[in-house]
Amino acid sequence: MWALCIWASLFLISITHWVYRWRNPKCRGNLPPGSMGLPLLGETLQFFRPNTSSDIPSFIKERTKKYGPVFKTSLVGRPVIVSTEPELSYFVFQQEGRCFQSWYPETFTEIFGRQNVGSLHGFMYKYLKNMVLTLFGHEGLKKMLPEIEQIACRKLDLWSSQDSAELKDETASMIFDLTAKKLISHDPGNSSENLRENFVAFIKGLISFPFDIPGTAYHKCLKGRERAMRMLKNMLQERRGNPRKNPSDFFDYVIEELQKEGTILTEEIALDLMFVLLFASFETTSLALTLSIKFLTDYPSVLKRLTEEHEAILREREDPDSELTWKEYRSMTYTFQFINETARLANIVPAIFRKALRDIQFKGYTIPGGWTVMVCPPAVHLNPDRYEYPLVFNPSRWEASESNNASKNFMAFGGGMRFCVGTDFTKLQMAVFLHCLVTKYRWREISGGNIIRTPGLQFPNGYRVKLTKRGNSERYT
């Protein structure tokens, strides 16, 4: 009996000590304030709690109010320093490779692939980034402009013939088909398997609890990745066995790199790269585009000014029906302000993770080496000290700003050396689509349009609108 009591006491002491160490982690310095939550689980449940507001997530807002702009927590079993402080967030991006490096939760690595571009560092990352710029750099985008306009006009014409169009799915399909064509010459009409369906399954489980059990969103996500990767691998092997005389897409370029003597590119890295590009190119852009149309619907004065800019482009042409030129695209000043404002309020990427490579000192606090730093763009973009009436959609606030890319107060596309390589591709697609939309169509809401963040942006009920072609008398006024 006494032995049992002693063992029970020792077990209780061990558990108590473990819980204490969990809640009070060691640090060679002064950790930021905060709570580590429950052992192992941390504050993960609170972080994933759905939010129907466009405001700063309640998880962040409540803790910032209680602890300040820099605080500690634990997510998915890992100690995390959360930054809502623009100065620290900017420093984290600028010190890539020196004090910090890109990091993703284990579940993300499992889904995107262990050799995905986001998990690679140093020379290998720069090498892949330069590869991608052969497609998404300015020269590549100039060549792509006419095709983007043709596809946008064709899709809008199709949607206007329907009773209604569900914008999130329709824009995602439009962008995916274009990107898949440029990357791998994929034609959904001539394929025995729907490649995009695999990515839809993948997306639904991307931000979910990592339970790899049949029936769970995470399990379906992994299966979607498995099917998509199998298709990509089959395409790669077929291309390598029957190389084209005249390269016509990004896959051809990748195969050339694979065949070079002494290449550092492997088949695994190449396939993970294609997978990430297909995902990133269409999901985030379609969300931004859908939300931008919602903003135009809710803010008639913004729609009026945007329409005026694009109709002015048509009036200045000798032939109003000629194709959009690169010069005209670059002249869309208010459109770029509109896109920036959409990105600021959309906050499609709610968190960006980096790992501290060594102990870092910041304003009296220590960020321990090995800990994760979570930069929170919504807290920066919705800061009332920087943006007056931050929840109001106001593109004009960008008139006096030079922050078209990344700064301490604008990080919708990341920052530092990992600034999103597809940013210009996204802006081009949005600007061209908006040009075709506002100059040729009117629309009205049918249903949906409400958003939810879990923590990523979603349209749970879609967003249906009825498109109607504008008459000639309504144009170029």
C-alpha positions in Angstrom: 0.0 0.0 0.0 2.8 2.4 1.0 4.7 1.5 -2.2 1.6 2.3 -4.3 1.2 5.7 -2.5 4.8 6.5 -3.1 4.6 5.7 -6.8 1.4 7.7 -7.2 3.0 10.6 -5.4 6.1 10.4 -7.7 3.9 10.2 -10.8 1.9 13.2 -9.6 5.1 15.2 -8.9 6.5 14.3 -12.4 3.2 15.4 -14.1 3.1 18.6 -12.1 6.8 19.3 -12.9 6.2 18.6 -16.6 3.2 20.9 -16.7 5.1 23.6 -14.9 8.0 23.3 -17.4 5.5 23.5 -20.3 3.9 26.6 -19.0 7.3 28.2 -18.0 9.8 27.3 -20.8 13.5 27.8 -20.2 15.0 30.9 -21.8 18.4 32.6 -21.6 16.8 36.0 -21.1 13.3 37.5 -20.7 10.5 35.8 -22.7 7.6 37.9 -23.9 4.5 37.6 -21.8 1.7 35.2 -22.8 0.3 31.7 -22.1 1.5 28.3 -23.4 -2.0 26.9 -22.9 -2.5 23.2 -22.3 0.4 20.7 -22.6 1.0 19.5 -26.2 -2.2 21.1 -27.5 -1.2 24.6 -26.4 -3.7 27.2 -27.7 -4.3 25.5 -31.0 -8.1 25.2 -30.6 -8.5 28.9 -29.8 -6.3 29.8 -32.8 -8.5 27.8 -35.2 -11.7 29.1 -33.8 -13.9 30.4 -36.8 -14.2 34.2 -37.1 -16.9 35.9 -39.3 -15.4 39.3 -39.0 -12.8 41.0 -41.2 -11.2 42.5 -38.1 -8.0 41.2 -36.5 -8.7 37.6 -35.4 -10.0 37.5 -31.9 -7.2 35.1 -30.9 -4.7 37.8 -31.8 -6.7 40.8 -30.7 -7.5 39.5 -27.2 -3.9 38.5 -26.5 -2.4 41.7 -27.9 -4.7 43.7 -25.6 -3.6 41.5 -22.6 0.1 41.0 -23.3 1.1 43.6 -25.9 2.2 43.4 -29.5 4.7 40.6 -29.0 3.6 37.5 -26.9 4.3 33.8 -26.5 2.0 30.9 -27.1 2.0 27.3 -28.3 0.4 26.0 -31.5 0.3 22.4 -32.7 2.8 21.5 -30.0 5.4 24.1 -30.8 6.4 27.2 -28.8 5.7 30.3 -30.8 6.4 34.0 -30.5 3.6 36.0 -32.1 4.4 39.4 -33.6 1.9 42.1 -34.3 4.6 44.7 -34.1 5.5 46.1 -37.6 9.1 46.8 -36.7 9.7 43.2 -35.5 7.8 41.6 -38.4 9.8 43.6 -40.9 13.1 42.7 -39.2 12.1 39.0 -39.3 11.7 39.2 -43.1 14.9 41.2 -43.7 17.0 38.8 -41.6 16.1 35.7 -43.7 19.0 33.3 -43.7 20.9 35.1 -41.0 18.7 35.2 -37.9 15.6 33.5 -39.2 14.6 30.9 -41.9 11.3 29.9 -43.4 9.4 27.3 -41.4 6.0 25.5 -41.7 4.2 23.2 -39.3 4.9 19.5 -39.9 1.4 19.1 -41.4 2.1 21.7 -44.0 5.4 20.0 -44.9 3.6 16.7 -45.2 1.0 18.2 -47.5 3.2 20.5 -49.7 6.1 18.0 -49.8 9.4 18.0 -47.9 11.3 19.4 -50.9 8.8 22.2 -51.6 10.2 25.6 -52.4 9.0 27.1 -49.1 11.0 24.6 -47.0 14.2 25.1 -49.0 16.8 27.6 -48.1 19.9 29.5 -49.3 21.2 28.8 -52.8 18.6 26.1 -53.6 15.7 28.5 -52.9 17.3 31.3 -55.0 17.8 28.8 -57.8 14.2 27.7 -57.8 13.0 31.3 -57.5 15.0 32.3 -60.6 13.5 29.3 -62.4 10.0 30.5 -61.6 10.8 34.0 -62.8 11.4 32.7 -66.3 7.6 32.2 -66.4 6.3 34.9 -64.0 8.8 37.7 -64.7 7.9 40.8 -66.6 8.9 39.5 -70.0 6.9 36.3 -69.4 3.8 38.3 -68.3 4.0 40.6 -71.3 3.6 37.6 -73.5 0.8 36.2 -71.4 -1.3 39.4 -71.3 -3.3 38.8 -74.6 -4.2 35.3 -73.5 -5.2 36.4 -70.0 -7.6 39.0 -71.6 -9.0 36.5 -74.1 -9.7 34.0 -71.3 -11.3 36.6 -69.0 -13.6 37.9 -71.8 -14.6 34.4 -72.9 -15.4 33.3 -69.3 -17.4 36.5 -68.6 -19.4 36.0 -71.8 -20.2 32.4 -70.7 -21.2 33.4 -67.2 -23.5 36.2 -68.5 -25.5 33.5 -70.4 -26.2 31.6 -67.2 -28.8 32.3 -64.5 -26.0 33.0 -62.1 -22.3 32.4 -61.6 -20.6 31.2 -58.4 -17.6 33.5 -58.5 -15.2 31.7 -56.2 -15.4 28.4 -58.1 -15.7 30.0 -61.5 -12.7 32.3 -61.0 -10.7 29.5 -59.5 -11.4 27.2 -62.5 -10.5 30.0 -64.9 -7.2 30.8 -63.2 -6.3 27.1 -62.6 -6.8 26.2 -66.3 -4.7 29.1 -67.4 -1.9 28.3 -65.0 -2.0 24.6 -65.7 -1.7 25.3 -69.4 1.3 27.6 -68.9 3.0 25.2 -66.4 2.3 21.7 -67.9 0.1 22.3 -71.1 -2.8 20.7 -69.2 -6.0 20.7 -71.2 -9.0 19.7 -68.9 -11.0 18.9 -72.0 -8.5 16.3 -73.2 -7.6 14.8 -69.8 -9.0 11.5 -68.5 -8.8 12.8 -64.9 -9.8 16.2 -63.5 -6.6 17.6 -62.1 -8.3 20.6 -60.4 -10.7 18.3 -58.4 -7.6 16.9 -56.6 -6.6 20.4 -55.6 -10.1 21.2 -54.4 -9.9 18.2 -52.1 -6.4 19.3 -51.1 -7.5 22.8 -50.2 -10.4 21.7 -48.0 -8.1 19.9 -45.6 -5.1 22.2 -45.8 -6.1 24.2 -42.7 -7.5 21.4 -40.5 -6.4 19.3 -37.6 -3.8 16.7 -38.6 -5.8 13.5 -38.1 -4.9 11.1 -40.9 -8.0 9.0 -40.4 -10.4 8.1 -43.3 -13.2 10.6 -43.5 -11.3 13.5 -42.0 -10.5 16.6 -44.0 -6.8 16.1 -43.5 -6.9 12.5 -44.8 -8.8 13.7 -47.9 -6.2 16.4 -48.3 -3.4 13.9 -48.3 -5.2 11.7 -50.8 -5.8 14.8 -53.0 -2.1 15.5 -53.0 -1.3 11.9 -53.7 -3.5 11.8 -56.8 -2.3 15.2 -58.1 1.4 14.1 -57.6 0.7 10.9 -59.4 -0.7 12.8 -62.4 2.3 15.2 -62.4 4.8 12.3 -62.1 3.2 10.5 -65.0 3.4 13.7 -67.1 7.0 14.2 -66.2 8.0 10.6 -67.1 6.0 10.8 -70.4 7.7 14.1 -71.3 11.2 12.8 -70.4 10.6 9.8 -72.6 9.3 11.9 -75.5 11.0 15.3 -75.3 9.5 18.1 -77.4 11.7 19.7 -80.1 10.3 23.1 -79.3 9.7 23.7 -75.6 6.4 25.3 -75.0 5.7 25.4 -71.2 7.4 25.5 -67.8 7.5 21.7 -67.6 9.8 21.6 -70.7 12.1 24.1 -69.0 12.2 22.0 -65.9 13.0 18.9 -67.9 15.9 20.7 -69.6 17.2 21.6 -66.1 16.9 18.0 -65.0 18.9 16.8 -67.9 21.8 19.2 -67.5 25.1 17.7 -66.3 25.7 18.4 -62.7 22.3 19.8 -62.1 21.2 20.3 -58.5 17.5 19.9 -59.4 16.0 16.5 -58.5 12.8 15.0 -59.8 11.3 15.2 -56.2 12.1 18.9 -56.0 10.7 19.5 -59.5 7.4 17.8 -58.8 6.9 19.5 -55.4 7.6 22.8 -57.2 5.0 22.2 -59.8 2.5 21.2 -57.1 3.0 24.3 -55.1 2.9 26.6 -58.1 -0.4 25.1 -59.2 -1.9 25.5 -55.8 -0.6 29.0 -55.0 -1.4 30.5 -58.4 -5.1 29.9 -58.4 -6.4 29.5 -54.8 -5.2 32.8 -53.4 -5.9 34.8 -56.6 -9.5 33.5 -56.9 -10.2 34.4 -53.3 -8.8 38.0 -53.8 -10.8 38.4 -57.1 -14.0 37.2 -55.5 -13.6 39.5 -52.6 -12.7 42.4 -54.9 -16.1 42.0 -56.7 -17.8 41.9 -53.3 -16.1 45.2 -52.5 -17.2 46.8 -55.8 -20.7 45.7 -55.0 -20.7 47.2 -51.5 -18.9 50.4 -52.5 -20.6 52.0 -55.5 -18.3 55.1 -55.4 -15.3 52.8 -55.8 -16.9 51.0 -58.7 -17.6 54.3 -60.4 -14.1 55.5 -60.1 -12.6 52.1 -61.2 -15.0 52.1 -64.2 -14.0 55.6 -65.2 -10.3 54.6 -65.3 -10.9 51.7 -67.5 -13.3 53.5 -69.8 -10.7 56.2 -70.2 -8.3 53.6 -71.6 -10.9 52.6 -74.2 -11.6 56.2 -75.2 -7.9 56.9 -75.8 -7.6 54.0 -78.3 -8.0 54.4 -82.0 -9.9 51.1 -82.0 -11.9 50.7 -78.7 -12.1 46.9 -79.4 -8.4 46.3 -79.8 -6.5 44.2 -77.2 -5.2 45.6 -74.0 -1.5 46.7 -74.2 1.2 46.5 -71.6 1.4 50.3 -71.6 -2.3 50.5 -70.9 -1.9 47.9 -68.1 0.9 49.8 -66.5 -1.2 53.0 -66.6 -4.0 51.6 -64.3 -3.0 53.7 -61.3 -6.3 53.5 -59.4 -6.6 49.7 -60.2 -3.3 49.0 -58.5 -4.5 51.0 -55.5 -7.7 49.0 -55.6 -5.7 45.7 -55.7 -3.6 46.8 -52.7 -6.6 47.7 -50.7 -8.2 44.4 -51.5 -5.1 42.5 -50.4 -4.9 44.6 -47.2 -8.4 43.8 -46.2 -8.5 40.2 -47.5 -5.6 39.0 -45.4 -5.6 35.8 -47.4 -2.4 34.7 -45.6 -3.3 35.1 -41.9 0.1 34.1 -40.6 3.7 33.8 -41.9 6.1 31.5 -40.0 9.8 31.8 -39.5 12.2 29.9 -37.2 14.8 31.7 -35.1 18.3 30.4 -35.9 19.7 31.8 -32.6 18.6 33.8 -29.6 17.3 37.2 -30.8 16.9 40.3 -28.6 14.0 42.7 -29.2 13.0 45.6 -27.0 14.0 43.8 -23.8 12.6 40.4 -24.8 14.4 37.3 -26.0 13.3 35.1 -28.9 14.9 31.8 -28.2 16.8 30.0 -30.9 14.7 27.2 -32.4 11.4 28.8 -31.5 8.9 29.8 -34.2 8.0 33.4 -34.9 4.5 34.0 -36.3 4.2 37.3 -38.2 0.5 38.3 -38.2 -0.3 40.5 -41.4 -3.9 41.2 -40.3 -2.7 43.0 -37.2 -0.4 45.1 -39.3 -2.9 45.8 -42.1 -5.7 46.7 -39.6 -3.7 48.9 -37.3 -5.7 52.1 -36.7 -2.5 54.0 -36.0 -1.4 53.4 -39.6 -4.7 53.1 -41.5 -7.5 55.5 -40.7 -10.8 53.6 -40.3 -8.9 50.3 -41.1 -12.1 48.2 -41.8 -13.4 50.7 -44.4 -12.5 49.7 -48.0 -10.8 52.8 -49.4 -8.4 52.4 -52.3 -7.7 56.2 -52.3 -5.7 55.7 -49.0 -2.9 54.4 -51.3 -2.6 57.6 -53.4 0.2 59.1 -51.3 1.8 55.8 -50.6 4.8 54.1 -52.2 4.0 50.8 -50.6 3.2 48.9 -53.7 5.1 45.8 -52.7 6.4 45.2 -49.2 7.0 47.5 -46.2 6.7 47.6 -42.5 3.0 48.3 -42.9 2.1 46.2 -45.9 3.0 42.5 -46.1 0.1 41.0 -48.1 2.7 39.3 -50.4 5.3 38.5 -47.7 8.6 40.4 -47.5 12.3 40.1 -47.8 14.0 37.6 -50.1 10.8 35.4 -49.9 8.6 38.2 -51.2 6.0 36.2 -53.3 7.4 35.5 -56.7 3.8 35.4 -58.2 2.8 38.8 -57.0 3.0 40.4 -60.5 1.1 37.5 -62.0 -1.7 37.9 -59.5 -1.9 41.7 -60.1 -2.0 41.2 -63.8 -4.8 38.6 -63.7 -6.8 40.8 -61.3 -6.3 44.0 -63.3 -7.2 42.4 -66.7 -10.2 40.6 -65.3 -11.5 43.8 -63.7 -10.9 45.7 -67.0 -13.1 43.2 -68.9 -15.7 43.2 -66.2 -16.3 46.9 -65.5 -16.2 48.0 -69.2 -18.6 45.3 -70.5 -20.8 44.1 -67.7 -23.1 44.9 -64.8 -24.0 42.5 -62.1 -26.2 42.0 -59.0 -25.8 39.7 -56.0 -27.9 36.6 -56.0 -26.7 34.8 -52.8 -23.8 34.2 -50.5 -20.9 36.6 -50.2 -20.4 36.2 -46.4 -16.9 35.2 -45.3 -15.4 33.1 -42.6 -11.8 32.8 -41.4 -10.6 29.5 -39.9 -8.0 31.2 -39.9 -7.8 31.4 -43.7 -10.4 33.3 -45.7 -13.3 31.2 -47.1 -16.7 31.8 -48.7 -18.7 29.1 -47.0 -21.8 29.7 -49.1 -20.0 30.9 -52.2 -20.9 34.2 -53.9 -23.4 34.1 -56.7 -24.1 37.0 -59.0 -26.1 37.5 -62.2 -24.0 39.1 -64.9 -25.6 41.3 -67.6 -23.9 42.7 -70.7 -23.8 46.5 -70.9 -25.4 48.1 -73.9 -23.3 50.3 -76.3 -25.0 53.4 -74.9 -23.7 52.6 -71.4 -20.1 52.3 -72.5 -17.4 55.0 -72.9 -19.5 57.7 -71.4 
